[in-house]
Amino acid sequence: MKEFGGRIVRLDRSDINTDEIIPAKYLTEISREALKPYLLEDLKLDGFDPASDELKQAGVIVTRANFGCGSSREHAVWVLEVNGINVVVAESFARIFRQNMFNCGMLAVELAAADIDRIFSMKGDLSAAVDVDRGIITVSGADGSLDFSFSLNDFERDLVKAGGWLAYADKKY
């Protein structure tokens, strides 16, 4: 099983849609790698620069509610994956986007709004470590570390541990 976690980029907004995650004009690309430079290109958020080192070094996104809303394109998950982001933490996700995360062997972690607020209030650069088996994400920053519990059903956990739907099916069938 791959490691989950890394540096955190905070996107303090709800309703970040799939067109902002990967603009539709790039959906004609034939490889995931070709999507890489366009991650969050159209996201409008004060202080956010999609070309920043912060995003390039991130392994985790922390955001607000309804992440991945909009169209059901799997490309939105692929562009995160090809950029090394394997965990998104949010209050909630669009249903299809959330399932696409698990299908690709990635983590969609849902936390309560109060927990997300606590992460946004932490000082300095943040990083996260995830224990999938225990359902714990540890967020560390300049002012210490906080542990947050999350839950996955057995199938979601199996998909993540296998590396996604295809790897799961290869082992199971």
GROMACS elastic network, one bead per residue, 0.5 to 0.9 nm:
[ bonds ]
;  ai    aj funct       b0    kb
    1   160     6  0.78599   500
    1   161     6  0.52476   500
    1   162     6  0.65568   500
    1   163     6  0.67586   500
    2   160     6  0.87497   500
    2   161     6  0.76404   500
    2   162     6  0.89985   500
    2   163     6  0.75008   500
    3     6     6  0.89326   500
    3    86     6  0.88653   500
    3   129     6  0.84178   500
    3   130     6  0.78329   500
    3   131     6  0.88513   500
    4    59     6  0.78323   500
    4    60     6  0.84305   500
    4    85     6  0.89122   500
    4    86     6  0.63935   500
    4    87     6  0.66931   500
    4   106     6  0.82783   500
    4   107     6  0.79380   500
    4   128     6  0.82952   500
    4   129     6  0.64487   500
    4   130     6  0.54799   500
    4   131     6  0.77603   500
    4   132     6  0.80824   500
    5     8     6  0.81929   500
    5    58     6  0.88547   500
    5    59     6  0.57056   500
    5    60     6  0.59812   500
    5    85     6  0.82705   500
    5    86     6  0.71758   500
    5    87     6  0.65381   500
    5   127     6  0.72509   500
    5   130     6  0.56740   500
    5   137     6  0.83893   500
    6    57     6  0.82921   500
    6    58     6  0.63143   500
    6    60     6  0.59919   500
    6    85     6  0.83205   500
    6    86     6  0.88943   500
    6    87     6  0.87893   500
    6   126     6  0.86085   500
    6   127     6  0.53082   500
    6   128     6  0.53432   500
    6   129     6  0.65414   500
    7    54     6  0.81721   500
    7    55     6  0.88880   500
    7    57     6  0.65993   500
    7    59     6  0.53609   500
    7    60     6  0.60698   500
    7    61     6  0.85254   500
    7   125     6  0.76638   500
    7   126     6  0.59760   500
    7   128     6  0.63840   500
    8    54     6  0.81858   500
    8    55     6  0.83893   500
    8    57     6  0.85221   500
    8    58     6  0.54863   500
    8    59     6  0.63385   500
    8    61     6  0.56066   500
    8    62     6  0.68159   500
    8   125     6  0.74406   500
    8   126     6  0.53315   500
    8   127     6  0.50909   500
    8   128     6  0.66948   500
    8   139     6  0.86947   500
    9    54     6  0.65794   500
    9    55     6  0.62704   500
    9    57     6  0.87722   500
    9    58     6  0.60213   500
    9    59     6  0.80848   500
    9    60     6  0.63779   500
    9    61     6  0.50506   500
    9    62     6  0.63604   500
    9    63     6  0.86429   500
    9   125     6  0.85128   500
    9   126     6  0.77440   500
    9   127     6  0.86939   500
   10    60     6  0.85953   500
   10    61     6  0.59231   500
   10    63     6  0.59999   500
   10   119     6  0.87567   500
   10   120     6  0.71634   500
   10   126     6  0.88950   500
   11    14     6  0.85874   500
   11    16     6  0.88784   500
   11    45     6  0.76879   500
   11    48     6  0.79157   500
   11    61     6  0.71050   500
   11    62     6  0.61669   500
   11    64     6  0.75360   500
   12    45     6  0.79032   500
   12    62     6  0.79020   500
   12    63     6  0.54980   500
   12    64     6  0.62711   500
   12   120     6  0.77523   500
   13    16     6  0.69170   500
   13    45     6  0.77567   500
   13    63     6  0.62468   500
   13    64     6  0.54360   500
   13    65     6  0.76290   500
   13    67     6  0.89849   500
   14    63     6  0.69635   500
   14    66     6  0.60456   500
   14    67     6  0.66696   500
   14    90     6  0.88576   500
   14    91     6  0.88502   500
   15    64     6  0.75803   500
   15    65     6  0.61783   500
   15    67     6  0.54506   500
   15    68     6  0.72138   500
   15    69     6  0.63037   500
   15    70     6  0.87459   500
   15    93     6  0.88363   500
   15    94     6  0.89631   500
   16    19     6  0.83619   500
   16    20     6  0.64809   500
   16    21     6  0.73754   500
   16    43     6  0.77622   500
   16    63     6  0.85860   500
   16    64     6  0.85129   500
   16    65     6  0.83607   500
   16    66     6  0.70771   500
   16    67     6  0.51681   500
   16    68     6  0.59662   500
   16    69     6  0.66191   500
   16    70     6  0.85865   500
   17    20     6  0.54023   500
   17    21     6  0.64143   500
   17    22     6  0.88543   500
   17    43     6  0.88911   500
   17    66     6  0.82213   500
   17    67     6  0.64147   500
   17    70     6  0.52175   500
   17    71     6  0.78646   500
   17    76     6  0.89834   500
   17    94     6  0.89074   500
   18    22     6  0.60376   500
   18    23     6  0.73890   500
   18    24     6  0.84913   500
   18    67     6  0.83522   500
   18    68     6  0.52210   500
   18    69     6  0.60999   500
   18    70     6  0.56244   500
   18    71     6  0.62394   500
   18    72     6  0.76575   500
   18    73     6  0.72247   500
   18    75     6  0.84160   500
   18    76     6  0.56789   500
   18    77     6  0.88517   500
   18    97     6  0.84680   500
   19    22     6  0.52514   500
   19    24     6  0.59806   500
   19    40     6  0.84347   500
   19    42     6  0.74502   500
   19    43     6  0.85626   500
   19    68     6  0.87971   500
   19    69     6  0.88907   500
   19    70     6  0.72222   500
   19    71     6  0.76770   500
   19    76     6  0.80209   500
   20    23     6  0.58589   500
   20    24     6  0.88695   500
   20    39     6  0.81612   500
   20    40     6  0.54141   500
   20    41     6  0.67202   500
   20    44     6  0.82164   500
   20    68     6  0.88967   500
   20    76     6  0.88439   500
   21    38     6  0.82446   500
   21    39     6  0.57735   500
   21    41     6  0.71714   500
   21    42     6  0.73460   500
   21    43     6  0.71071   500
   21    68     6  0.76974   500
   21    75     6  0.88499   500
   21    76     6  0.57324   500
   21    77     6  0.84923   500
   21    79     6  0.77981   500
   21    80     6  0.81737   500
   22    25     6  0.84481   500
   22    26     6  0.72065   500
   22    27     6  0.81250   500
   22    35     6  0.77879   500
   22    38     6  0.62578   500
   22    39     6  0.55756   500
   22    40     6  0.59277   500
   22    41     6  0.69512   500
   22    42     6  0.76505   500
   22    75     6  0.70757   500
   22    76     6  0.56081   500
   22    77     6  0.89822   500
   22    79     6  0.69710   500
   23    26     6  0.60166   500
   23    27     6  0.75677   500
   23    38     6  0.75354   500
   23    39     6  0.83237   500
   23    40     6  0.79019   500
   23    41     6  0.72292   500
   23    42     6  0.67103   500
   23    76     6  0.88004   500
   24    27     6  0.53908   500
   24    28     6  0.83868   500
   25    28     6  0.71340   500
   26    29     6  0.58297   500
   26    34     6  0.86389   500
   26    35     6  0.68879   500
   26    38     6  0.79361   500
   27    30     6  0.80839   500
   27    35     6  0.81774   500
   27    73     6  0.87933   500
   27    75     6  0.71757   500
   29    32     6  0.76275   500
   29    33     6  0.89265   500
   29    34     6  0.61564   500
   29    35     6  0.68495   500
   30    33     6  0.87318   500
   30    34     6  0.72532   500
   30    35     6  0.87915   500
   31    34     6  0.53767   500
   31    35     6  0.71302   500
   32    35     6  0.53686   500
   32    36     6  0.69865   500
   32    75     6  0.77739   500
   32    78     6  0.61610   500
   32    79     6  0.66372   500
   32    81     6  0.86334   500
   32    82     6  0.64680   500
   33    36     6  0.53419   500
   33    37     6  0.85052   500
   33    78     6  0.88592   500
   33    79     6  0.79740   500
   33    82     6  0.61963   500
   33    83     6  0.86319   500
   34    37     6  0.73832   500
   34    38     6  0.86297   500
   34    79     6  0.89539   500
   35    38     6  0.57893   500
   35    39     6  0.72586   500
   35    75     6  0.81303   500
   35    78     6  0.80196   500
   35    79     6  0.57770   500
   35    82     6  0.78393   500
   36    39     6  0.61592   500
   36    78     6  0.87951   500
   36    79     6  0.57582   500
   36    80     6  0.80888   500
   36    81     6  0.89381   500
   36    82     6  0.60327   500
   36    83     6  0.60111   500
   37    41     6  0.82099   500
   37    51     6  0.83377   500
   37    79     6  0.86500   500
   37    83     6  0.84235   500
   38    41     6  0.52245   500
   38    42     6  0.84865   500
   38    50     6  0.81975   500
   38    79     6  0.78517   500
   39    42     6  0.83567   500
   39    43     6  0.89945   500
   39    50     6  0.69613   500
   39    51     6  0.88344   500
   39    55     6  0.89941   500
   39    76     6  0.84717   500
   39    79     6  0.60646   500
   39    80     6  0.70274   500
   39    83     6  0.77908   500
   40    43     6  0.52309   500
   40    44     6  0.87957   500
   40    49     6  0.88453   500
   40    50     6  0.58420   500
   41    44     6  0.86066   500
   41    49     6  0.84270   500
   41    50     6  0.56575   500
   41    51     6  0.81176   500
   42    50     6  0.83117   500
   43    48     6  0.81045   500
   43    49     6  0.86589   500
   43    50     6  0.77406   500
   44    48     6  0.74284   500
   44    49     6  0.88180   500
   45    48     6  0.54495   500
   45    49     6  0.83235   500
   46    49     6  0.86912   500
   48    51     6  0.89278   500
   48    52     6  0.80173   500
   49    52     6  0.53263   500
   49    53     6  0.89405   500
   49    54     6  0.87109   500
   49    55     6  0.80950   500
   50    53     6  0.86730   500
   50    54     6  0.87499   500
   50    55     6  0.65852   500
   50    56     6  0.84477   500
   51    54     6  0.84474   500
   51    55     6  0.71300   500
   51    56     6  0.74358   500
   52    55     6  0.55492   500
   52    56     6  0.64796   500
   52    57     6  0.87974   500
   53    57     6  0.59539   500
   53    58     6  0.83987   500
   54    57     6  0.54146   500
   54    58     6  0.61891   500
   55    58     6  0.50869   500
   55    59     6  0.84746   500
   55    61     6  0.89404   500
   55    83     6  0.87216   500
   56    59     6  0.86587   500
   56    83     6  0.70503   500
   56    84     6  0.82522   500
   57    83     6  0.85902   500
   57    84     6  0.80102   500
   57    85     6  0.88544   500
   58    61     6  0.73453   500
   58    83     6  0.81880   500
   58    84     6  0.70439   500
   58    85     6  0.62221   500
   58   127     6  0.86592   500
   59    80     6  0.89380   500
   59    83     6  0.81325   500
   59    84     6  0.55318   500
   59    86     6  0.59326   500
   59    87     6  0.66732   500
   59    88     6  0.87517   500
   59   127     6  0.84854   500
   59   128     6  0.84620   500
   60    84     6  0.85178   500
   60    85     6  0.54070   500
   60    86     6  0.63720   500
   60    88     6  0.56706   500
   60    89     6  0.74751   500
   60   127     6  0.78669   500
   60   128     6  0.72483   500
   61    85     6  0.72948   500
   61    86     6  0.86462   500
   61    87     6  0.64970   500
   61    89     6  0.61053   500
   61    90     6  0.83250   500
   62    87     6  0.85746   500
   62    88     6  0.59570   500
   62    90     6  0.59616   500
   62   116     6  0.75965   500
   62   119     6  0.80513   500
   62   120     6  0.82575   500
   63    67     6  0.73898   500
   63    88     6  0.76817   500
   63    89     6  0.62906   500
   63    90     6  0.50343   500
   63    91     6  0.75619   500
   63   116     6  0.75066   500
   63   120     6  0.87406   500
   64    67     6  0.70128   500
   64    89     6  0.81568   500
   64    90     6  0.50835   500
   64    91     6  0.54723   500
   64    92     6  0.73661   500
   64   113     6  0.76262   500
   64   116     6  0.71604   500
   64   117     6  0.89123   500
   65    90     6  0.58298   500
   65    93     6  0.66111   500
   65    94     6  0.89453   500
   65   113     6  0.82314   500
   66    69     6  0.60230   500
   66    90     6  0.76201   500
   66    91     6  0.71632   500
   66    94     6  0.54616   500
   66    95     6  0.89205   500
   67    88     6  0.87325   500
   67    90     6  0.68462   500
   67    91     6  0.82962   500
   67    92     6  0.65103   500
   67    94     6  0.60482   500
   67    97     6  0.79905   500
   67    98     6  0.85768   500
   68    71     6  0.82931   500
   68    72     6  0.83675   500
   68    76     6  0.76361   500
   68    77     6  0.87686   500
   68    93     6  0.60793   500
   68    94     6  0.53653   500
   68    95     6  0.84218   500
   68    96     6  0.82343   500
   68    97     6  0.54387   500
   68    98     6  0.76311   500
   69    72     6  0.78543   500
   69    93     6  0.71567   500
   69    95     6  0.81512   500
   69    96     6  0.84132   500
   69    97     6  0.72191   500
   70    73     6  0.86479   500
   70    94     6  0.79370   500
   71    96     6  0.88390   500
   71    97     6  0.88292   500
   72    75     6  0.87841   500
   72    76     6  0.84723   500
   72    94     6  0.88521   500
   72    96     6  0.59901   500
   72    97     6  0.65002   500
   72   100     6  0.87980   500
   73    76     6  0.61154   500
   73    77     6  0.81222   500
   73    96     6  0.86027   500
   73    97     6  0.78485   500
   73   100     6  0.88139   500
   74    77     6  0.55571   500
   74    78     6  0.64285   500
   74    79     6  0.89231   500
   74    96     6  0.87354   500
   74    97     6  0.73653   500
   74   100     6  0.63229   500
   74   101     6  0.86309   500
   75    79     6  0.60445   500
   75    80     6  0.86149   500
   76    79     6  0.55325   500
   76    80     6  0.67223   500
   76    81     6  0.89543   500
   76    97     6  0.78494   500
   76   100     6  0.89295   500
   77    80     6  0.52486   500
   77    81     6  0.62688   500
   77    82     6  0.87653   500
   77    97     6  0.72987   500
   77   100     6  0.66685   500
   77   101     6  0.60574   500
   77   104     6  0.77012   500
   77   106     6  0.86432   500
   78    82     6  0.60811   500
   78    83     6  0.85248   500
   78   101     6  0.87141   500
   78   104     6  0.79389   500
   79    82     6  0.52358   500
   79    83     6  0.62331   500
   79    84     6  0.88093   500
   79    85     6  0.86123   500
   80    83     6  0.52368   500
   80    84     6  0.65071   500
   80    85     6  0.50973   500
   80    86     6  0.69937   500
   80    87     6  0.88999   500
   81    84     6  0.51750   500
   81    85     6  0.52683   500
   81    86     6  0.58377   500
   81   104     6  0.82991   500
   81   106     6  0.78671   500
   82    85     6  0.74600   500
   83    86     6  0.87086   500
   85    88     6  0.76920   500
   85   106     6  0.85392   500
   86   101     6  0.84792   500
   86   105     6  0.81741   500
   86   106     6  0.50721   500
   86   107     6  0.62256   500
   86   108     6  0.85998   500
   87   101     6  0.86685   500
   87   106     6  0.61336   500
   87   108     6  0.60405   500
   87   109     6  0.71957   500
   87   130     6  0.88321   500
   88   101     6  0.88630   500
   88   106     6  0.84392   500
   88   107     6  0.63915   500
   88   108     6  0.51509   500
   88   109     6  0.61246   500
   88   110     6  0.84970   500
   89    92     6  0.84129   500
   89   107     6  0.82097   500
   89   108     6  0.61205   500
   89   110     6  0.58674   500
   89   111     6  0.69996   500
   89   116     6  0.81727   500
   90    93     6  0.69182   500
   90   108     6  0.76804   500
   90   109     6  0.63889   500
   90   110     6  0.52011   500
   90   111     6  0.61112   500
   90   112     6  0.81984   500
   90   113     6  0.82783   500
   90   116     6  0.71129   500
   91   109     6  0.82275   500
   91   110     6  0.52063   500
   91   111     6  0.51299   500
   91   112     6  0.56051   500
   91   113     6  0.57022   500
   91   115     6  0.87367   500
   91   116     6  0.70591   500
   92    95     6  0.88462   500
   92    98     6  0.88014   500
   92   108     6  0.88534   500
   92   109     6  0.83605   500
   92   110     6  0.57418   500
   92   111     6  0.76948   500
   92   112     6  0.86531   500
   93    96     6  0.83252   500
   93    97     6  0.67948   500
   93    98     6  0.57355   500
   93   108     6  0.77930   500
   93   109     6  0.89904   500
   93   110     6  0.78038   500
   94    97     6  0.54076   500
   94    98     6  0.61026   500
   94    99     6  0.87584   500
   95    98     6  0.52562   500
   95    99     6  0.63758   500
   95   100     6  0.87045   500
   96    99     6  0.51449   500
   96   100     6  0.60841   500
   96   101     6  0.86552   500
   97   100     6  0.50137   500
   97   101     6  0.63018   500
   97   102     6  0.89649   500
   97   108     6  0.89727   500
   98   101     6  0.51820   500
   98   102     6  0.67501   500
   98   103     6  0.87846   500
   98   107     6  0.84743   500
   98   108     6  0.60193   500
   99   102     6  0.52351   500
   99   103     6  0.60728   500
   99   104     6  0.86548   500
   99   108     6  0.84374   500
   99   156     6  0.85922   500
  100   104     6  0.61990   500
  100   105     6  0.86662   500
  100   106     6  0.84775   500
  101   104     6  0.53176   500
  101   105     6  0.64544   500
  101   107     6  0.61759   500
  101   108     6  0.62842   500
  101   160     6  0.89040   500
  101   164     6  0.84719   500
  102   106     6  0.51684   500
  102   107     6  0.61595   500
  102   108     6  0.71998   500
  102   156     6  0.61483   500
  102   157     6  0.83390   500
  102   159     6  0.60563   500
  102   160     6  0.60248   500
  102   163     6  0.86277   500
  102   164     6  0.62575   500
  102   165     6  0.75435   500
  103   106     6  0.74210   500
  103   156     6  0.84375   500
  103   159     6  0.65388   500
  103   160     6  0.78464   500
  103   163     6  0.82820   500
  103   166     6  0.78002   500
  104   107     6  0.88929   500
  104   159     6  0.79921   500
  104   160     6  0.77578   500
  104   163     6  0.67243   500
  104   165     6  0.63901   500
  104   166     6  0.81942   500
  105   156     6  0.87555   500
  105   158     6  0.89518   500
  105   159     6  0.57352   500
  105   161     6  0.70804   500
  105   162     6  0.69415   500
  105   165     6  0.70288   500
  105   167     6  0.87535   500
  106   159     6  0.84341   500
  106   160     6  0.58872   500
  106   163     6  0.75491   500
  106   164     6  0.72962   500
  107   132     6  0.88409   500
  107   156     6  0.87464   500
  107   157     6  0.89650   500
  107   160     6  0.69005   500
  109   137     6  0.88012   500
  109   150     6  0.65504   500
  109   151     6  0.78867   500
  109   152     6  0.83295   500
  110   150     6  0.65809   500
  110   151     6  0.79845   500
  111   114     6  0.81321   500
  111   115     6  0.61299   500
  111   116     6  0.65239   500
  111   148     6  0.77987   500
  111   149     6  0.78715   500
  111   150     6  0.66053   500
  112   115     6  0.52838   500
  112   116     6  0.64411   500
  112   117     6  0.87221   500
  113   116     6  0.50543   500
  113   117     6  0.61297   500
  113   118     6  0.86646   500
  114   118     6  0.62997   500
  114   119     6  0.88338   500
  115   118     6  0.50082   500
  115   119     6  0.64187   500
  115   120     6  0.87441   500
  115   148     6  0.75027   500
  116   119     6  0.51179   500
  116   120     6  0.62733   500
  116   121     6  0.86782   500
  117   120     6  0.50752   500
  117   121     6  0.61879   500
  117   122     6  0.88470   500
  118   121     6  0.51071   500
  118   122     6  0.64773   500
  118   146     6  0.88764   500
  119   122     6  0.53397   500
  119   123     6  0.88402   500
  119   126     6  0.87160   500
  119   139     6  0.74857   500
  119   146     6  0.83889   500
  120   123     6  0.82381   500
  122   125     6  0.86524   500
  122   126     6  0.77964   500
  122   140     6  0.84144   500
  122   141     6  0.64269   500
  122   142     6  0.75266   500
  122   143     6  0.67071   500
  122   144     6  0.84463   500
  123   126     6  0.77150   500
  123   141     6  0.59870   500
  123   142     6  0.54224   500
  123   143     6  0.60075   500
  123   144     6  0.88590   500
  124   141     6  0.57207   500
  124   142     6  0.51655   500
  124   143     6  0.78357   500
  125   140     6  0.83837   500
  125   141     6  0.58277   500
  125   142     6  0.70356   500
  126   139     6  0.67187   500
  126   140     6  0.55155   500
  126   142     6  0.76439   500
  127   138     6  0.82274   500
  127   139     6  0.57234   500
  127   140     6  0.53512   500
  127   141     6  0.66911   500
  128   137     6  0.65743   500
  128   138     6  0.54170   500
  128   140     6  0.62200   500
  129   136     6  0.83634   500
  129   137     6  0.57482   500
  129   138     6  0.52418   500
  129   139     6  0.67271   500
  129   140     6  0.84558   500
  130   133     6  0.89788   500
  130   134     6  0.87865   500
  130   135     6  0.75766   500
  130   136     6  0.59229   500
  130   138     6  0.63625   500
  130   139     6  0.88221   500
  131   134     6  0.55474   500
  131   135     6  0.58028   500
  131   136     6  0.52483   500
  131   137     6  0.63047   500
  131   138     6  0.83523   500
  132   135     6  0.50274   500
  132   136     6  0.67773   500
  132   137     6  0.82249   500
  132   152     6  0.86200   500
  132   157     6  0.72996   500
  132   160     6  0.83734   500
  132   161     6  0.81405   500
  133   136     6  0.80863   500
  133   157     6  0.77847   500
  134   149     6  0.82354   500
  134   150     6  0.86910   500
  134   151     6  0.87991   500
  135   148     6  0.82936   500
  135   149     6  0.55901   500
  135   150     6  0.50829   500
  135   151     6  0.57530   500
  135   152     6  0.74059   500
  136   147     6  0.64307   500
  136   148     6  0.55804   500
  136   150     6  0.61214   500
  136   151     6  0.85577   500
  137   146     6  0.82706   500
  137   147     6  0.57166   500
  137   148     6  0.52716   500
  137   149     6  0.64749   500
  137   150     6  0.75514   500
  138   145     6  0.65694   500
  138   146     6  0.55893   500
  138   148     6  0.63346   500
  138   149     6  0.88734   500
  139   144     6  0.83761   500
  139   145     6  0.54436   500
  139   146     6  0.53160   500
  139   147     6  0.64185   500
  139   148     6  0.79923   500
  140   143     6  0.77370   500
  140   144     6  0.56751   500
  140   146     6  0.65148   500
  140   147     6  0.88560   500
  141   144     6  0.54528   500
  141   145     6  0.63144   500
  141   146     6  0.88929   500
  142   145     6  0.84455   500
  152   155     6  0.79465   500
  152   156     6  0.58281   500
  152   157     6  0.59413   500
  153   156     6  0.53901   500
  153   157     6  0.62782   500
  153   158     6  0.86631   500
  154   157     6  0.51326   500
  154   158     6  0.60803   500
  154   159     6  0.86526   500
  155   159     6  0.61628   500
  155   160     6  0.86519   500
  156   159     6  0.51389   500
  156   160     6  0.62608   500
  156   161     6  0.85997   500
  157   160     6  0.51816   500
  157   161     6  0.60632   500
  157   162     6  0.84822   500
  158   161     6  0.51381   500
  158   162     6  0.59759   500
  158   163     6  0.85155   500
  158   164     6  0.83915   500
  158   168     6  0.73323   500
  159   162     6  0.51835   500
  159   163     6  0.61462   500
  159   165     6  0.58047   500
  159   166     6  0.88514   500
  159   167     6  0.80340   500
  159   168     6  0.59551   500
  160   163     6  0.52012   500
  160   164     6  0.57024   500
  160   165     6  0.84265   500
  160   168     6  0.87428   500
  161   164     6  0.76102   500
  161   168     6  0.84715   500
  162   165     6  0.76768   500
  162   166     6  0.86217   500
  162   167     6  0.57253   500
  162   168     6  0.52041   500
  162   169     6  0.89689   500
  162   171     6  0.81675   500
  163   166     6  0.79483   500
  163   167     6  0.58813   500
  163   168     6  0.70669   500
  164   167     6  0.55769   500
  164   168     6  0.60635   500
  164   169     6  0.86565   500
  165   169     6  0.60210   500
  165   170     6  0.85347   500
  166   169     6  0.51252   500
  166   170     6  0.61522   500
  166   171     6  0.87206   500
  167   170     6  0.50643   500
  167   171     6  0.63577   500
  167   172     6  0.86183   500
  168   171     6  0.52861   500
  168   172     6  0.60643   500
  168   173     6  0.84282   500
  169   173     6  0.55385   500
  170   173     6  0.57934   500
